[in-house]
Amino acid sequence: MSQPNIIPFPAAGQPARAADRPNMRSDLLEQASQVVPDIPVLINMISQRVRQLNNGRPPLVRVYQRVGQADIALMEIIQGKIVLVEGSAEERF
């Protein structure tokens, strides 16, 4: 039986190597960080949207080529399809 593909977390104080994290297009990440400048909030938005996409929710943008779920989430943020609603008990987007 084959072992699952497990990506280890880097040791404390060590930067993650590119091979250790999912591939995201750096240009999309840079553009999305202009829309949502608070990086922890951006990461949470991406991770929640990726979870939704993995659970069968359809993309809110047209995808013409094969791209990862994180890239789809980034494109949705850049195009304003996903926005952060602040001031609620539960963050919704």
C-alpha positions in Angstrom: 0.0 0.0 0.0 1.4 3.4 -0.9 1.9 6.1 1.7 -0.2 9.3 1.6 1.4 12.4 0.2 2.1 14.3 3.4 3.7 17.8 3.3 5.7 18.4 6.5 5.5 21.7 8.2 8.9 23.5 8.4 10.6 23.7 11.8 9.9 26.7 13.9 11.8 29.7 12.5 12.5 28.0 9.2 11.0 29.4 6.0 8.9 27.0 3.9 10.5 25.8 0.8 8.7 26.2 -2.5 8.4 22.4 -2.8 6.7 22.3 0.6 3.7 24.5 -0.2 0.9 24.3 -2.8 1.7 26.0 -6.1 0.1 29.4 -6.4 0.8 31.8 -9.2 2.9 34.6 -7.6 1.4 37.2 -10.0 -2.1 36.3 -8.8 -1.0 36.4 -5.1 0.6 39.8 -5.6 -2.6 41.2 -7.2 -4.8 39.7 -4.5 -2.6 41.2 -1.8 -3.4 44.6 -3.4 -7.1 43.9 -2.9 -6.7 42.4 0.6 -3.5 43.8 2.1 -3.9 42.0 5.4 -2.0 38.8 4.6 -3.6 36.6 7.4 -7.0 37.7 6.3 -6.1 36.9 2.7 -4.8 33.5 3.6 -8.0 32.7 5.5 -10.2 33.9 2.6 -8.2 31.6 0.2 -8.3 28.6 2.5 -12.1 28.9 3.1 -12.8 29.3 -0.6 -10.6 26.4 -1.5 -12.5 24.3 1.0 -15.8 25.4 -0.7 -14.4 24.5 -4.1 -13.2 21.1 -3.0 -16.7 20.5 -1.6 -18.3 21.0 -5.0 -19.1 24.7 -5.1 -18.6 26.1 -8.7 -16.0 28.7 -9.5 -17.3 32.3 -9.7 -14.9 33.1 -12.5 -14.3 31.5 -15.9 -11.5 29.1 -15.9 -10.1 28.4 -19.4 -7.1 26.4 -18.4 -6.3 23.9 -15.7 -5.5 25.8 -12.6 -5.4 24.9 -8.9 -8.2 25.7 -6.5 -6.0 28.3 -4.7 -5.5 30.1 -8.1 -9.3 30.1 -8.7 -9.8 31.6 -5.2 -7.2 34.3 -6.0 -8.8 35.2 -9.3 -12.2 35.5 -7.6 -10.7 37.9 -5.0 -8.9 39.9 -7.7 -12.1 40.2 -9.8 -14.2 41.2 -6.7 -16.3 38.1 -6.8 -15.4 37.4 -3.1 -15.3 40.3 -0.6 -14.8 40.3 3.1 -17.8 41.4 5.1 -16.5 42.9 8.3 -18.3 43.6 11.5 -20.3 40.4 11.7 -20.1 37.7 14.3 -19.1 35.4 11.5 -16.9 36.5 8.6 -18.7 35.9 5.4 -17.6 36.3 1.8 
